[in-house]
Amino acid sequence: MTPPTATAAATDAPPRNPQPRSLTDRLLAAWGVLVLAFLFAPIVVVVIYSFNEGRLLIAWDHFGFGSYTGLLDRPEIRHSVIVSLQVAVLSALVATLLGTTAGVALARRPGRWVVLFLGLLLLISVTPEIVDAVSLLPWMVYLGQDAGLVIFNNGLVRLVVGHSLFSTAVVAYLVRARLVGLDESLEEASADLYAVPWRTFRQITVPLAMPAVLAGFLLSFTLSLDNTIVSAFVQVSGSTPWPVYVLSSLRSGLRPEIAAMSTIMLLVTLLALALMTIVLRRAGDSATDIARNIGG
């Protein structure tokens, strides 16, 4: 008689001769590889040409690190990068604060208003960026000059406001998706123990939503670094961010230093996205949940 363990092992063992992949599966896999290669080829080219020692980016001379060391001698590049980093941090903080409170309200205060508010967030998410830029420019000019609010004449303030609009909706989506799947028993127990609402929010709700809050902050940071259209419309002299500087450099010809700094910014963006993924994974979210949360 065959032992039960041996029978179970024989049943669970994989087949010795797996079915070969069909021609259709192979063609689809090859097509997927070609599509990915087509999408990432420009990025690879920029990284390669960042080591170009020629005068212009598109004219390859020889391999070297002169474009990276030359960044120290270009104060306009350093200033634009510093402006972009300052705006990215500040806009991420504003978006995280507003988006977190909005996400908590959407998850913990249900009602008819939730549908309307979600529709408003969806409208912000799908509105073309050029429409936001065209509408923000006269509004900023009116607030800064006609209304006498001189703070809106500051380039950093304009950029922070413009960059935080879309990011606020993203953070609200993430926080709401995080809290909807969590039980409210801890918050109800805190209320039963006579904790004031602010203390419950600070000690219970915020820690529960913290993975989504951190992920929203990092995602808002990366979105701000890449914002070009809104930045080009609302920026003022002396507060030119990095994407606008690159856009203006097209008139005189791109230099290898542009590719070098773009490569560094790419690494910073990938690092922020990797940290966001790690935070969500440690919170127990799968890859599917991460993609669903980012997509609202």
C-alpha positions, 0 to 999 in steps of 0.5 A: 500500500502506498503511504499517504505522504508519497501519494500527496507528493506525487499528486502535487509534483509538477508534470515532467513534460510541460506543454510547450508555449504556442506560437501565439504566446511567443509572438505576443511575448516578442511584441511586448519586448519590442514595445518596452524597448521602443518606450525606453530606448529614448531614456537609454539614449539620453543616459548614454549621451550624458557621457558625451565629451562633445560640445553638443548633445547630438554630436558624439565625440568620445566617452568621458565624465566631463558633462557631470563635472561641468555641472559645477561650473554652470550656476544657471543649471544649479539654480534651476535644479535647486528651484525644482527641488524646493518646489517639489518638496513644498508642493508635495507637503501642501498636496500631502496635507490637503490630500490626506484630510480630503482622503480621510473625510471621503473614507470616514464621512460618507454621504451624498457629498462624497460623490460630488467631491470625487467627481471634482477630484476626477475633473482635476485629474483628467483636465489637460495640463495646458488648460490648468496652465492657461487658467492659472496664469491670469488668476495669479496675475489678478491675485498678485497685482489687482487684488494686492496679494503680493505673495502671488508675485513670488515665483516659488509660491506660483509654482507650488500652487500650480504643482500641488493641484493635481498632486492633491487629488492623487494623495486623496485617492491613495489615502481614501483607498487605504482607509476604505479597506480598514476597519473603523473599530480602533477609531470607534474604541478611541471614541468610546474611551472619551478621546477627543476627535483630534486625538483620535485623528492624530493617534489612530487615523493618521498612523493607519493611513501613514503608508498611503500618506508617505507614498502620496508625498513621494509621488507628488514629489516626482510629479512636481519634478516633471511638471513643465507646462504649468511651470512654463506659464506661472514661473517668473524671472529668477525662479525658472525650474529645471524642465523650463530651463531644458525647454529654453535650451532647445533654442541654442542647442542642447549640451551634454550637461543637460543629459547629465543632469537629466540622468541624475534627476531620473535616478532621483525619480526612480529612487522616490518611486522605489521608496513609495513601492516599498512603503506600500508593500510593507503596509501589505499592499500587493502590486495590483493594489499599488497600481489601483491606488495610484490610478485612484 
